[in-house]
């Protein structure tokens, strides 16, 4: 399930308040500044810093 473009436009990283983007497999949102992946579960983005996955460099 892909997120609505309007929702993606208003969402921001909860840690740095920066822009996020949909990852290539469309199952998470990536913050390039914080190097975090926020998972999408049942079509709902889980925007909790404690549940985000750190991305490898």
mmJSON file of the N, C-alpha and C atoms, coordinates in Angstrom:
{"data_MODEL":{"atom_site":{
"group_PDB":["ATOM","ATOM","ATOM","ATOM","ATOM","ATOM","ATOM","ATOM","ATOM","ATOM","ATOM","ATOM","ATOM","ATOM","ATOM","ATOM","ATOM","ATOM","ATOM","ATOM","ATOM","ATOM","ATOM","ATOM","ATOM","ATOM","ATOM","ATOM","ATOM","ATOM","ATOM","ATOM","ATOM","ATOM","ATOM","ATOM","ATOM","ATOM","ATOM","ATOM","ATOM","ATOM","ATOM","ATOM","ATOM","ATOM","ATOM","ATOM","ATOM","ATOM","ATOM","ATOM","ATOM","ATOM","ATOM","ATOM","ATOM","ATOM","ATOM","ATOM","ATOM","ATOM","ATOM","ATOM","ATOM","ATOM","ATOM","ATOM","ATOM","ATOM","ATOM","ATOM","ATOM","ATOM","ATOM","ATOM","ATOM","ATOM","ATOM","ATOM","ATOM","ATOM","ATOM","ATOM","ATOM","ATOM","ATOM","ATOM","ATOM","ATOM","ATOM","ATOM","ATOM","ATOM","ATOM","ATOM","ATOM","ATOM","ATOM","ATOM","ATOM","ATOM","ATOM","ATOM","ATOM","ATOM","ATOM","ATOM","ATOM","ATOM","ATOM","ATOM","ATOM","ATOM","ATOM","ATOM","ATOM","ATOM","ATOM","ATOM","ATOM","ATOM","ATOM","ATOM","ATOM","ATOM","ATOM","ATOM","ATOM","ATOM","ATOM","ATOM","ATOM","ATOM","ATOM","ATOM","ATOM","ATOM","ATOM","ATOM","ATOM","ATOM","ATOM","ATOM","ATOM","ATOM","ATOM","ATOM","ATOM","ATOM","ATOM","ATOM","ATOM","ATOM","ATOM","ATOM","ATOM","ATOM","ATOM","ATOM","ATOM","ATOM","ATOM","ATOM","ATOM","ATOM","ATOM","ATOM","ATOM","ATOM","ATOM"],
"id":[1,2,3,4,5,6,7,8,9,10,11,12,13,14,15,16,17,18,19,20,21,22,23,24,25,26,27,28,29,30,31,32,33,34,35,36,37,38,39,40,41,42,43,44,45,46,47,48,49,50,51,52,53,54,55,56,57,58,59,60,61,62,63,64,65,66,67,68,69,70,71,72,73,74,75,76,77,78,79,80,81,82,83,84,85,86,87,88,89,90,91,92,93,94,95,96,97,98,99,100,101,102,103,104,105,106,107,108,109,110,111,112,113,114,115,116,117,118,119,120,121,122,123,124,125,126,127,128,129,130,131,132,133,134,135,136,137,138,139,140,141,142,143,144,145,146,147,148,149,150,151,152,153,154,155,156,157,158,159,160,161,162,163,164,165,166,167,168,169,170,171],
"type_symbol":["N","C","C","N","C","C","N","C","C","N","C","C","N","C","C","N","C","C","N","C","C","N","C","C","N","C","C","N","C","C","N","C","C","N","C","C","N","C","C","N","C","C","N","C","C","N","C","C","N","C","C","N","C","C","N","C","C","N","C","C","N","C","C","N","C","C","N","C","C","N","C","C","N","C","C","N","C","C","N","C","C","N","C","C","N","C","C","N","C","C","N","C","C","N","C","C","N","C","C","N","C","C","N","C","C","N","C","C","N","C","C","N","C","C","N","C","C","N","C","C","N","C","C","N","C","C","N","C","C","N","C","C","N","C","C","N","C","C","N","C","C","N","C","C","N","C","C","N","C","C","N","C","C","N","C","C","N","C","C","N","C","C","N","C","C","N","C","C","N","C","C"],
"label_atom_id":["N","CA","C","N","CA","C","N","CA","C","N","CA","C","N","CA","C","N","CA","C","N","CA","C","N","CA","C","N","CA","C","N","CA","C","N","CA","C","N","CA","C","N","CA","C","N","CA","C","N","CA","C","N","CA","C","N","CA","C","N","CA","C","N","CA","C","N","CA","C","N","CA","C","N","CA","C","N","CA","C","N","CA","C","N","CA","C","N","CA","C","N","CA","C","N","CA","C","N","CA","C","N","CA","C","N","CA","C","N","CA","C","N","CA","C","N","CA","C","N","CA","C","N","CA","C","N","CA","C","N","CA","C","N","CA","C","N","CA","C","N","CA","C","N","CA","C","N","CA","C","N","CA","C","N","CA","C","N","CA","C","N","CA","C","N","CA","C","N","CA","C","N","CA","C","N","CA","C","N","CA","C","N","CA","C","N","CA","C","N","CA","C","N","CA","C","N","CA","C"],
"label_alt_id":[null,null,null,null,null,null,null,null,null,null,null,null,null,null,null,null,null,null,null,null,null,null,null,null,null,null,null,null,null,null,null,null,null,null,null,null,null,null,null,null,null,null,null,null,null,null,null,null,null,null,null,null,null,null,null,null,null,null,null,null,null,null,null,null,null,null,null,null,null,null,null,null,null,null,null,null,null,null,null,null,null,null,null,null,null,null,null,null,null,null,null,null,null,null,null,null,null,null,null,null,null,null,null,null,null,null,null,null,null,null,null,null,null,null,null,null,null,null,null,null,null,null,null,null,null,null,null,null,null,null,null,null,null,null,null,null,null,null,null,null,null,null,null,null,null,null,null,null,null,null,null,null,null,null,null,null,null,null,null,null,null,null,null,null,null,null,null,null,null,null,null],
"label_comp_id":["UNK","UNK","UNK","UNK","UNK","UNK","UNK","UNK","UNK","UNK","UNK","UNK","UNK","UNK","UNK","UNK","UNK","UNK","UNK","UNK","UNK","UNK","UNK","UNK","UNK","UNK","UNK","UNK","UNK","UNK","UNK","UNK","UNK","UNK","UNK","UNK","UNK","UNK","UNK","UNK","UNK","UNK","UNK","UNK","UNK","UNK","UNK","UNK","UNK","UNK","UNK","UNK","UNK","UNK","UNK","UNK","UNK","UNK","UNK","UNK","UNK","UNK","UNK","UNK","UNK","UNK","UNK","UNK","UNK","UNK","UNK","UNK","UNK","UNK","UNK","UNK","UNK","UNK","UNK","UNK","UNK","UNK","UNK","UNK","UNK","UNK","UNK","UNK","UNK","UNK","UNK","UNK","UNK","UNK","UNK","UNK","UNK","UNK","UNK","UNK","UNK","UNK","UNK","UNK","UNK","UNK","UNK","UNK","UNK","UNK","UNK","UNK","UNK","UNK","UNK","UNK","UNK","UNK","UNK","UNK","UNK","UNK","UNK","UNK","UNK","UNK","UNK","UNK","UNK","UNK","UNK","UNK","UNK","UNK","UNK","UNK","UNK","UNK","UNK","UNK","UNK","UNK","UNK","UNK","UNK","UNK","UNK","UNK","UNK","UNK","UNK","UNK","UNK","UNK","UNK","UNK","UNK","UNK","UNK","UNK","UNK","UNK","UNK","UNK","UNK","UNK","UNK","UNK","UNK","UNK","UNK"],
"label_asym_id":["A","A","A","A","A","A","A","A","A","A","A","A","A","A","A","A","A","A","A","A","A","A","A","A","A","A","A","A","A","A","A","A","A","A","A","A","A","A","A","A","A","A","A","A","A","A","A","A","A","A","A","A","A","A","A","A","A","A","A","A","A","A","A","A","A","A","A","A","A","A","A","A","A","A","A","A","A","A","A","A","A","A","A","A","A","A","A","A","A","A","A","A","A","A","A","A","A","A","A","A","A","A","A","A","A","A","A","A","A","A","A","A","A","A","A","A","A","A","A","A","A","A","A","A","A","A","A","A","A","A","A","A","A","A","A","A","A","A","A","A","A","A","A","A","A","A","A","A","A","A","A","A","A","A","A","A","A","A","A","A","A","A","A","A","A","A","A","A","A","A","A"],
"label_entity_id":["1","1","1","1","1","1","1","1","1","1","1","1","1","1","1","1","1","1","1","1","1","1","1","1","1","1","1","1","1","1","1","1","1","1","1","1","1","1","1","1","1","1","1","1","1","1","1","1","1","1","1","1","1","1","1","1","1","1","1","1","1","1","1","1","1","1","1","1","1","1","1","1","1","1","1","1","1","1","1","1","1","1","1","1","1","1","1","1","1","1","1","1","1","1","1","1","1","1","1","1","1","1","1","1","1","1","1","1","1","1","1","1","1","1","1","1","1","1","1","1","1","1","1","1","1","1","1","1","1","1","1","1","1","1","1","1","1","1","1","1","1","1","1","1","1","1","1","1","1","1","1","1","1","1","1","1","1","1","1","1","1","1","1","1","1","1","1","1","1","1","1"],
"label_seq_id":[1,1,1,2,2,2,3,3,3,4,4,4,5,5,5,6,6,6,7,7,7,8,8,8,9,9,9,10,10,10,11,11,11,12,12,12,13,13,13,14,14,14,15,15,15,16,16,16,17,17,17,18,18,18,19,19,19,20,20,20,21,21,21,22,22,22,23,23,23,24,24,24,25,25,25,26,26,26,27,27,27,28,28,28,29,29,29,30,30,30,31,31,31,32,32,32,33,33,33,34,34,34,35,35,35,36,36,36,37,37,37,38,38,38,39,39,39,40,40,40,41,41,41,42,42,42,43,43,43,44,44,44,45,45,45,46,46,46,47,47,47,48,48,48,49,49,49,50,50,50,51,51,51,52,52,52,53,53,53,54,54,54,55,55,55,56,56,56,57,57,57],
"pdbx_PDB_ins_code":[null,null,null,null,null,null,null,null,null,null,null,null,null,null,null,null,null,null,null,null,null,null,null,null,null,null,null,null,null,null,null,null,null,null,null,null,null,null,null,null,null,null,null,null,null,null,null,null,null,null,null,null,null,null,null,null,null,null,null,null,null,null,null,null,null,null,null,null,null,null,null,null,null,null,null,null,null,null,null,null,null,null,null,null,null,null,null,null,null,null,null,null,null,null,null,null,null,null,null,null,null,null,null,null,null,null,null,null,null,null,null,null,null,null,null,null,null,null,null,null,null,null,null,null,null,null,null,null,null,null,null,null,null,null,null,null,null,null,null,null,null,null,null,null,null,null,null,null,null,null,null,null,null,null,null,null,null,null,null,null,null,null,null,null,null,null,null,null,null,null,null],
"Cartn_x":[0.85,0.0,0.893,0.728,1.511,0.844,1.668,1.138,0.692,-0.31,-0.846,0.221,0.357,1.342,1.142,-0.105,-0.381,0.12,-0.028,0.472,1.993,2.64,4.1,4.597,3.848,4.247,4.215,3.342,3.229,4.014,4.401,5.159,6.592,7.148,8.535,9.163,10.461,11.18,10.921,10.487,10.217,11.483,12.632,13.881,14.446,14.584,15.217,14.238,13.007,11.958,12.26,13.179,13.557,12.658,12.972,12.201,12.44,11.408,11.517,11.046,11.471,11.066,10.74,9.934,9.556,10.751,11.032,12.15,11.751,12.71,12.462,11.47,11.436,10.481,9.122,8.994,7.748,7.18,8.076,7.618,8.173,8.715,9.262,9.582,9.819,10.162,11.576,12.371,13.779,14.033,14.791,15.325,16.81,17.254,18.662,19.543,19.025,19.812,20.14,19.139,19.317,19.745,19.681,19.989,19.079,17.759,16.769,15.718,15.209,14.109,12.923,11.818,10.563,9.692,9.354,8.589,7.131,6.507,5.086,4.416,3.488,2.784,1.303,0.762,-0.655,-1.055,-0.136,-0.418,-0.279,0.197,0.335,1.813,2.372,3.768,3.935,4.924,5.227,6.334,5.933,6.866,7.371,7.853,8.411,9.922,10.665,12.121,12.646,12.071,12.531,12.304,11.367,11.08,11.719,12.4,13.076,14.304,14.646,15.82,16.958,18.131,19.294,19.754,20.028,20.511,22.026,22.53,23.984,24.492,25.688,26.283,26.631],
"Cartn_y":[-1.186,0.0,1.245,2.075,3.293,4.435,5.267,6.419,7.498,8.215,9.33,10.415,10.996,12.063,13.247,13.602,14.732,14.448,13.207,12.841,12.916,12.419,12.489,13.932,14.83,16.238,16.909,16.451,17.117,16.419,15.153,14.441,14.956,14.963,15.36,14.405,14.338,13.506,14.038,13.183,13.663,14.048,13.577,13.887,15.247,15.481,16.723,17.685,17.223,18.004,18.232,17.44,17.56,16.732,16.801,16.076,14.578,13.817,12.366,11.944,10.752,10.242,8.763,8.288,6.884,6.076,4.95,4.124,3.378,2.732,2.105,0.95,0.231,-0.877,-0.408,0.882,1.522,0.922,0.476,-0.037,0.772,1.946,2.8,4.191,5.078,6.465,6.727,7.375,7.604,9.088,9.34,10.683,10.604,11.289,11.258,11.979,13.006,13.76,12.927,12.234,11.434,10.003,9.599,8.217,7.228,7.536,6.682,6.226,5.019,4.464,4.284,4.931,4.783,3.815,2.696,1.659,2.068,1.472,1.655,0.318,0.307,-0.926,-0.774,-1.68,-1.649,-0.315,0.277,1.533,2.776,2.598,3.72,3.905,5.107,5.335,5.382,4.651,4.641,5.669,6.872,7.992,8.17,7.092,7.108,6.919,7.832,7.781,6.471,6.012,4.782,3.535,3.578,2.426,2.534,3.628,3.81,2.927,2.548,1.7,2.561,2.428,3.171,2.599,3.468,3.055,2.956,2.006,1.863,2.902,3.365,4.358,3.784],
"Cartn_z":[0.0,0.0,0.0,-0.979,-1.11,-0.348,0.256,0.978,0.013,0.404,-0.342,-0.493,-1.67,-1.942,-1.005,-0.722,0.177,1.594,2.047,3.371,3.4,2.36,2.297,2.319,1.705,1.656,3.025,3.932,5.234,6.341,6.12,7.142,7.2,8.413,8.622,9.628,9.613,10.572,11.983,12.901,14.258,15.026,14.575,15.282,14.879,13.557,13.091,12.421,12.223,11.538,10.064,9.508,8.109,7.195,5.922,4.908,5.006,4.662,4.565,3.187,2.796,1.479,1.609,0.694,0.646,0.147,0.796,0.33,-0.944,-1.568,-2.868,-2.802,-1.687,-1.565,-1.024,-0.768,-0.327,0.957,1.86,3.141,4.309,3.994,5.036,4.52,5.455,5.158,5.66,4.839,5.151,5.407,6.484,6.74,6.436,5.386,4.999,6.021,6.676,7.652,8.884,9.411,10.629,10.35,9.07,8.673,9.411,9.413,10.055,9.059,9.287,8.511,9.44,9.108,9.85,9.069,9.689,9.002,8.794,7.785,7.523,7.809,8.766,9.152,8.862,8.065,7.675,7.065,6.283,5.599,6.468,7.717,8.645,8.989,8.748,9.107,10.628,11.119,12.555,12.772,13.157,13.262,14.694,15.282,16.627,16.532,17.124,17.049,17.625,18.736,19.382,18.539,17.598,16.754,15.366,15.104,13.81,13.736,12.522,12.283,11.751,12.362,11.896,10.557,9.606,8.295,8.297,7.534,7.389,6.385,6.6,5.686,4.365],
"occupancy":[1.0,1.0,1.0,1.0,1.0,1.0,1.0,1.0,1.0,1.0,1.0,1.0,1.0,1.0,1.0,1.0,1.0,1.0,1.0,1.0,1.0,1.0,1.0,1.0,1.0,1.0,1.0,1.0,1.0,1.0,1.0,1.0,1.0,1.0,1.0,1.0,1.0,1.0,1.0,1.0,1.0,1.0,1.0,1.0,1.0,1.0,1.0,1.0,1.0,1.0,1.0,1.0,1.0,1.0,1.0,1.0,1.0,1.0,1.0,1.0,1.0,1.0,1.0,1.0,1.0,1.0,1.0,1.0,1.0,1.0,1.0,1.0,1.0,1.0,1.0,1.0,1.0,1.0,1.0,1.0,1.0,1.0,1.0,1.0,1.0,1.0,1.0,1.0,1.0,1.0,1.0,1.0,1.0,1.0,1.0,1.0,1.0,1.0,1.0,1.0,1.0,1.0,1.0,1.0,1.0,1.0,1.0,1.0,1.0,1.0,1.0,1.0,1.0,1.0,1.0,1.0,1.0,1.0,1.0,1.0,1.0,1.0,1.0,1.0,1.0,1.0,1.0,1.0,1.0,1.0,1.0,1.0,1.0,1.0,1.0,1.0,1.0,1.0,1.0,1.0,1.0,1.0,1.0,1.0,1.0,1.0,1.0,1.0,1.0,1.0,1.0,1.0,1.0,1.0,1.0,1.0,1.0,1.0,1.0,1.0,1.0,1.0,1.0,1.0,1.0,1.0,1.0,1.0,1.0,1.0,1.0],
"B_iso_or_equiv":[0.0,0.0,0.0,0.0,0.0,0.0,0.0,0.0,0.0,0.0,0.0,0.0,0.0,0.0,0.0,0.0,0.0,0.0,0.0,0.0,0.0,0.0,0.0,0.0,0.0,0.0,0.0,0.0,0.0,0.0,0.0,0.0,0.0,0.0,0.0,0.0,0.0,0.0,0.0,0.0,0.0,0.0,0.0,0.0,0.0,0.0,0.0,0.0,0.0,0.0,0.0,0.0,0.0,0.0,0.0,0.0,0.0,0.0,0.0,0.0,0.0,0.0,0.0,0.0,0.0,0.0,0.0,0.0,0.0,0.0,0.0,0.0,0.0,0.0,0.0,0.0,0.0,0.0,0.0,0.0,0.0,0.0,0.0,0.0,0.0,0.0,0.0,0.0,0.0,0.0,0.0,0.0,0.0,0.0,0.0,0.0,0.0,0.0,0.0,0.0,0.0,0.0,0.0,0.0,0.0,0.0,0.0,0.0,0.0,0.0,0.0,0.0,0.0,0.0,0.0,0.0,0.0,0.0,0.0,0.0,0.0,0.0,0.0,0.0,0.0,0.0,0.0,0.0,0.0,0.0,0.0,0.0,0.0,0.0,0.0,0.0,0.0,0.0,0.0,0.0,0.0,0.0,0.0,0.0,0.0,0.0,0.0,0.0,0.0,0.0,0.0,0.0,0.0,0.0,0.0,0.0,0.0,0.0,0.0,0.0,0.0,0.0,0.0,0.0,0.0,0.0,0.0,0.0,0.0,0.0,0.0],
"pdbx_formal_charge":[null,null,null,null,null,null,null,null,null,null,null,null,null,null,null,null,null,null,null,null,null,null,null,null,null,null,null,null,null,null,null,null,null,null,null,null,null,null,null,null,null,null,null,null,null,null,null,null,null,null,null,null,null,null,null,null,null,null,null,null,null,null,null,null,null,null,null,null,null,null,null,null,null,null,null,null,null,null,null,null,null,null,null,null,null,null,null,null,null,null,null,null,null,null,null,null,null,null,null,null,null,null,null,null,null,null,null,null,null,null,null,null,null,null,null,null,null,null,null,null,null,null,null,null,null,null,null,null,null,null,null,null,null,null,null,null,null,null,null,null,null,null,null,null,null,null,null,null,null,null,null,null,null,null,null,null,null,null,null,null,null,null,null,null,null,null,null,null,null,null,null],
"auth_seq_id":[1,1,1,2,2,2,3,3,3,4,4,4,5,5,5,6,6,6,7,7,7,8,8,8,9,9,9,10,10,10,11,11,11,12,12,12,13,13,13,14,14,14,15,15,15,16,16,16,17,17,17,18,18,18,19,19,19,20,20,20,21,21,21,22,22,22,23,23,23,24,24,24,25,25,25,26,26,26,27,27,27,28,28,28,29,29,29,30,30,30,31,31,31,32,32,32,33,33,33,34,34,34,35,35,35,36,36,36,37,37,37,38,38,38,39,39,39,40,40,40,41,41,41,42,42,42,43,43,43,44,44,44,45,45,45,46,46,46,47,47,47,48,48,48,49,49,49,50,50,50,51,51,51,52,52,52,53,53,53,54,54,54,55,55,55,56,56,56,57,57,57],
"auth_comp_id":["UNK","UNK","UNK","UNK","UNK","UNK","UNK","UNK","UNK","UNK","UNK","UNK","UNK","UNK","UNK","UNK","UNK","UNK","UNK","UNK","UNK","UNK","UNK","UNK","UNK","UNK","UNK","UNK","UNK","UNK","UNK","UNK","UNK","UNK","UNK","UNK","UNK","UNK","UNK","UNK","UNK","UNK","UNK","UNK","UNK","UNK","UNK","UNK","UNK","UNK","UNK","UNK","UNK","UNK","UNK","UNK","UNK","UNK","UNK","UNK","UNK","UNK","UNK","UNK","UNK","UNK","UNK","UNK","UNK","UNK","UNK","UNK","UNK","UNK","UNK","UNK","UNK","UNK","UNK","UNK","UNK","UNK","UNK","UNK","UNK","UNK","UNK","UNK","UNK","UNK","UNK","UNK","UNK","UNK","UNK","UNK","UNK","UNK","UNK","UNK","UNK","UNK","UNK","UNK","UNK","UNK","UNK","UNK","UNK","UNK","UNK","UNK","UNK","UNK","UNK","UNK","UNK","UNK","UNK","UNK","UNK","UNK","UNK","UNK","UNK","UNK","UNK","UNK","UNK","UNK","UNK","UNK","UNK","UNK","UNK","UNK","UNK","UNK","UNK","UNK","UNK","UNK","UNK","UNK","UNK","UNK","UNK","UNK","UNK","UNK","UNK","UNK","UNK","UNK","UNK","UNK","UNK","UNK","UNK","UNK","UNK","UNK","UNK","UNK","UNK","UNK","UNK","UNK","UNK","UNK","UNK"],
"auth_asym_id":["A","A","A","A","A","A","A","A","A","A","A","A","A","A","A","A","A","A","A","A","A","A","A","A","A","A","A","A","A","A","A","A","A","A","A","A","A","A","A","A","A","A","A","A","A","A","A","A","A","A","A","A","A","A","A","A","A","A","A","A","A","A","A","A","A","A","A","A","A","A","A","A","A","A","A","A","A","A","A","A","A","A","A","A","A","A","A","A","A","A","A","A","A","A","A","A","A","A","A","A","A","A","A","A","A","A","A","A","A","A","A","A","A","A","A","A","A","A","A","A","A","A","A","A","A","A","A","A","A","A","A","A","A","A","A","A","A","A","A","A","A","A","A","A","A","A","A","A","A","A","A","A","A","A","A","A","A","A","A","A","A","A","A","A","A","A","A","A","A","A","A"],
"auth_atom_id":["N","CA","C","N","CA","C","N","CA","C","N","CA","C","N","CA","C","N","CA","C","N","CA","C","N","CA","C","N","CA","C","N","CA","C","N","CA","C","N","CA","C","N","CA","C","N","CA","C","N","CA","C","N","CA","C","N","CA","C","N","CA","C","N","CA","C","N","CA","C","N","CA","C","N","CA","C","N","CA","C","N","CA","C","N","CA","C","N","CA","C","N","CA","C","N","CA","C","N","CA","C","N","CA","C","N","CA","C","N","CA","C","N","CA","C","N","CA","C","N","CA","C","N","CA","C","N","CA","C","N","CA","C","N","CA","C","N","CA","C","N","CA","C","N","CA","C","N","CA","C","N","CA","C","N","CA","C","N","CA","C","N","CA","C","N","CA","C","N","CA","C","N","CA","C","N","CA","C","N","CA","C","N","CA","C","N","CA","C","N","CA","C","N","CA","C","N","CA","C"],
"pdbx_PDB_model_num":[1,1,1,1,1,1,1,1,1,1,1,1,1,1,1,1,1,1,1,1,1,1,1,1,1,1,1,1,1,1,1,1,1,1,1,1,1,1,1,1,1,1,1,1,1,1,1,1,1,1,1,1,1,1,1,1,1,1,1,1,1,1,1,1,1,1,1,1,1,1,1,1,1,1,1,1,1,1,1,1,1,1,1,1,1,1,1,1,1,1,1,1,1,1,1,1,1,1,1,1,1,1,1,1,1,1,1,1,1,1,1,1,1,1,1,1,1,1,1,1,1,1,1,1,1,1,1,1,1,1,1,1,1,1,1,1,1,1,1,1,1,1,1,1,1,1,1,1,1,1,1,1,1,1,1,1,1,1,1,1,1,1,1,1,1,1,1,1,1,1,1]
}}}
